[in-house]
Amino acid sequence: MGNELLDALDALEKQKGISRDVLIEAIEAALVTAYKRNFNQAQNVRVDLNLGTGTMLVYSRKDVVEEVENEFLHISLEDAKAINPAYELGDIVEEEVTPRNFGRIAAQTAKQVVTQRVREAERGLIFEEFVDRADDIVNGIVERMDARNLYVGLGKVEAVLPQTEQMPNESYQPHDRIKVYITKVERTTRGPQVFVSRTHPGLLRRLFENEVPEIYEGIVEIKSIAREAGDRSKISVVAHRDDIDPVGSCVGAKGARVQTIVNELSGEKIDIVEWSEEPVIFVANALSPSKVLDVQVNDDEKSTTVVVPDYQLSLAIGKRGQNARLAAKLTGWKIDIKSETDAREMGIYPNENASIVKVESDEDLEDFDFYGEKE
């Protein structure tokens, strides 16, 4: 049995990365428990596992004391010296107490310990693999679903896609292949638990990083994202080189790059706007595709008042206020939109002290499609 166990431990060390010494310590500890449970023994014992000879010996351990209070734990100095005259008070006397049929119990216990440790090690390796992949996207296969969650196979582990993280415009069927964003990884008694999302803004960020080389290389940076998953999103981008058009890089030739992402997100509309450190310019850009006449900034309240042509008011606000809401999330500024007529009646437009964003003609808008991208 010794050679077989030794070979098994060596194989586990190479294949699973589990230290042989760790396994031996675990087996010895389990054998102590097995001895006490199977032979109704309460004394202090240790197990010596000799892989070379294949023997497993049990030794009782007793402290040398002047007065014995517990015969299972203590031995008198007189009795200890009868065994070996060199013993002194405080020493530990060991005596072999290996039962005759202990080998069968030991083999069964060793097998159980090895199996358990292998399972724990595999779970640990899976946890370490996926905890490093948090905030990343992975390809998965829909395996099953219940009333609340969808379960996505990621190879070695089954991830949970909660109902709240599912796209409202998507339906999923077993064996569907989907991209998901890993939001968190937890260690549980049943192994690592991976939670994923299809609605997280990070999914949009990672898709652009994968699709747009300039973003992956750091030439173009995504500064902010506002997303209402399954319906519409806005992202702001900036280039770190003067010869690079950040919006054009994300859109791609004939819109190919952004269209790939739109298709992955089941038709979710995406507005790509250029970021600016100037709130006047940034807010105006964020309200794309609407035309903006004026942006007045209140730094103290971090709010803006935006003036748009009368016929552009509904476009600027968007369906159910979506365009204005996403623009506010994107910029971090409160946005109050006024029509040109209302602004003139209120006496806030035109305003010589305000920063004016001019669009010379409607032709500036005609070059853009619904996504705020040049056609």
Secondary structure, 3 states (H helix, E strand, C coil): CHHHHHHHHHHHHHHCCCCHHHHHHHHHHHHHHHHHHHCCCCCCEEEEEECCCCEEEEEEEEEEECCCCCCCCEEEHHHHHHHCCCCCCCCEEEEECCCCCHHHHHHHHHHHHHHHHHHHHHHHHHHHHHHCCCCCEEEEEEEEECCCEEEEECCCCEEEEEHHHCCCCCCCCCCCEEEEEEEEEEEECCEEEEEEECCCHHHHHHHHHHHCHHHHCCCEEEEEEEEECCCEEEEEEEECCCCCCHHHHHHCHHHHHHHHHHHHCCCCEEEEEECCCCHHHHHHHHCCCCCCCEEEEECCCCEEEEEECHHHHHHHHCHHHHHHHHHHHHHCCEEEEEEHHHHHHHCCCCCCCCEECCCCCCHHHHCECCCCCEC
